Amino acid sequence: MWIGGNISAPIRRVSEAMRRLNAGDASATVAEESGRRDEIGALIDAVNGYRESLVGGRALAAAGEQQRQRFFSAIDNMPLGLVMFDAEQKLIVANARYAEIYGLPPELAKPELL
């Protein structure tokens, strides 16, 4: 009985939380048992740390995507043609005005995907 309540049940909750977090459900937590000083407490802290990292990573990704959209919106609305190549001469940025100036079809002014 003691093993079931103090060991097995918390491990099941930790496993379920990790399964949900790995599936993308950032609401999964096991915080109600936080503060334990044994191996199960270490697992709980690790799950909660992973959740915080997941939530933080998503926030950073959303902010980065917003900045990327602003960047490309600014470039696409420039009156001047703009093109950028990387060190291997791969196209990384080009706007529609650049393609228009040089009479390029739109597909030639699209950056290569990484």
PyMOL commands that set and color helices and strands:
alter all, ss='L'
color gray80, all
select helices_A, chain A and resi 2-22+31-33+39-76+96-101+106-109
alter helices_A, ss='H'
color red, helices_A
select strands_A, chain A and resi 83-85+91-94
alter strands_A, ss='S'
color yellow, strands_A
deselect
rebuild
show_as cartoon
